[in-house]
Amino acid sequence: MQNNVLNYLYGTAPKCPDKIAYSDGEVSLTFGEVYKQCRCVGSFLNSKGVYKKPVVIFMRRGPKEIAAFLGTVAGGCFYVPVDEEMPVGRIQLILDNVKSPVIICDRETVEAAKSFNIGDGEIVLYEEISAFPENAAALDRIYSAAIDTDPIYIVFTSGSTGIPKGVAACHRSVIDYIEQLSEILEFNENTVFGNQTPLYFDASLKEIYPTLKFGATAYIIPKKLFSIPTALVEYLNQHKINTICWVVSALTMVSAFGTFKEMKPEYLTTVAFGSELFPVKQLRLWQQAVPNAKFTNLYGPTECTGMCCYYHVEREFEDNELIPVGRPFPNREILLLKEGNVPAGEGEEGEICVRGTAVTLGYYNDPERTAKAFVQNPLNTAYPELIYRTGDIGRYNDHGELVFVSRLDHQIKHMGHRVELGEVEVNIAMLPGVQMAACLYDSARKKIVLYYVGEMSEAELASEARPKLPRYMLPNKIIKLDEMPLTANRKINRVRLKEMYEEK
């Protein structure tokens, strides 16, 4: 029985020690090198008596950061990734929460790490500890003692109070996720991943662990390329990348700005997307550019270990249709609950709740917020069973497929009507000449505020929107941007949009 994510590495490294596991195009690590460095880092932590503790990894995004993650697990600990691109205040809040005894840095980040209050923690250099003498006996004891409910990582998501929430996930949920995802997307030893997400997001699980499982290869694409679509496609082709699992905004940055008229990805066979609603017209551009690729919509919150629902795009969609998130992965169940914890009926909307192995351990050092989101299954009163309440609204369409509608906090009451801001965005994004769109609601002035990037003027957009939307859903204020602010994960940065609106 597999009970430790290191089973993947320990099984693969002896089979293909010289094959590249992870690369950013400049620095590469083979499976043999990942194995060796992982064992050295684990041995170092053991020498310090650090066991079953959070270990902060404060390194530049790249292959060595992944090896540091695995080394932390080899030492019987769990990793907490942070990054220089995070706001300074957020990093300090994370450090205050986990109180890590060790912060692993590289030469590029060590000075930044020294600027934080780390309490009794010790800053160490990866370049040094990755060459620490291996203590095979100690690592074997740690490996034998591990159980599948031990935590493997803590990744921090944004909290509504401004205080980040540290989601703790265990071996069992990660292994289950990787096994199911790999089957759904048909990964194998010939898969070449193109990683888009920062490594401090759980979205990177899709590349990190299947690479180890199959002896595949993952390229960690430089962030700067996502601002230069033609260079990005050139990178995909140069490294013969055939599998990408990106957020929608990253895909749209390529398709919406005419990139495919100049060049197309030559090797893509698998395109998975998620985290945002994908405008159908942008999906069509991708399908036309890579007609032999399989497209899959993925859905899932960090609190449920990566993704928990999927839909293979197998039919044509109308411009105003929402691409479904489909069905749950095997070994998960979706509960759609209305107010009063009543199951939603056919065609009715309800809050998406998840049960099963995918549900993580909760929020680290945060029992109050854990208790609010990780709750007893209200449909089961016979024995303890936790589900996660996502705060997302969903419904089943006429095909019996789950459709993500909106966030609970994106649902507003406007002019006496309930309005989903996501529905406004989808309809605006369908208009010719609109590349990206995002809505806010000014509750004080009772205004729907639309930000967009596109060729048409604000007046032209307002005119084009009128036939598309009922009067109560029409934006009251329209603001054209040269570029949409994005988060580090390339999602639309709604916090920044709100700040921009308040600054006016």
Secondary structure as GFF3:
##gff-version 3
##sequence-region A 1 504
A	DSSP	alpha_helix	6	12	.	.	.	ID=ss1
A	DSSP	beta_strand	20	23	.	.	.	ID=ss2
A	DSSP	beta_strand	28	30	.	.	.	ID=ss3
A	DSSP	alpha_helix	31	47	.	.	.	ID=ss4
A	DSSP	beta_strand	54	58	.	.	.	ID=ss5
A	DSSP	alpha_helix	63	74	.	.	.	ID=ss6
A	DSSP	beta_strand	78	82	.	.	.	ID=ss7
A	DSSP	alpha_helix	88	98	.	.	.	ID=ss8
A	DSSP	beta_strand	102	105	.	.	.	ID=ss9
A	DSSP	alpha_helix	110	114	.	.	.	ID=ss10
A	DSSP	beta_strand	122	125	.	.	.	ID=ss11
A	DSSP	alpha_helix	126	129	.	.	.	ID=ss12
A	DSSP	alpha_helix	136	145	.	.	.	ID=ss13
A	DSSP	beta_strand	151	157	.	.	.	ID=ss14
A	DSSP	beta_strand	165	170	.	.	.	ID=ss15
A	DSSP	alpha_helix	171	185	.	.	.	ID=ss16
A	DSSP	beta_strand	192	195	.	.	.	ID=ss17
A	DSSP	three_ten_helix	202	204	.	.	.	ID=ss18
A	DSSP	alpha_helix	205	214	.	.	.	ID=ss19
A	DSSP	beta_strand	217	220	.	.	.	ID=ss20
A	DSSP	three_ten_helix	223	227	.	.	.	ID=ss21
A	DSSP	alpha_helix	229	238	.	.	.	ID=ss22
A	DSSP	beta_strand	243	247	.	.	.	ID=ss23
A	DSSP	alpha_helix	248	255	.	.	.	ID=ss24
A	DSSP	alpha_helix	259	262	.	.	.	ID=ss25
A	DSSP	beta_strand	270	274	.	.	.	ID=ss26
A	DSSP	alpha_helix	280	289	.	.	.	ID=ss27
A	DSSP	beta_strand	294	299	.	.	.	ID=ss28
A	DSSP	three_ten_helix	302	304	.	.	.	ID=ss29
A	DSSP	beta_strand	309	312	.	.	.	ID=ss30
A	DSSP	beta_strand	327	328	.	.	.	ID=ss31
A	DSSP	beta_strand	332	338	.	.	.	ID=ss32
A	DSSP	beta_strand	342	343	.	.	.	ID=ss33
A	DSSP	beta_strand	350	356	.	.	.	ID=ss34
A	DSSP	beta_strand	362	363	.	.	.	ID=ss35
A	DSSP	alpha_helix	367	373	.	.	.	ID=ss36
A	DSSP	beta_strand	374	376	.	.	.	ID=ss37
A	DSSP	beta_strand	386	396	.	.	.	ID=ss38
A	DSSP	beta_strand	402	407	.	.	.	ID=ss39
A	DSSP	three_ten_helix	408	410	.	.	.	ID=ss40
A	DSSP	beta_strand	411	414	.	.	.	ID=ss41
A	DSSP	beta_strand	417	420	.	.	.	ID=ss42
A	DSSP	alpha_helix	421	429	.	.	.	ID=ss43
A	DSSP	beta_strand	434	442	.	.	.	ID=ss44
A	DSSP	beta_strand	447	454	.	.	.	ID=ss45
A	DSSP	alpha_helix	458	465	.	.	.	ID=ss46
A	DSSP	three_ten_helix	471	473	.	.	.	ID=ss47
A	DSSP	beta_strand	477	480	.	.	.	ID=ss48
A	DSSP	alpha_helix	494	503	.	.	.	ID=ss49
###
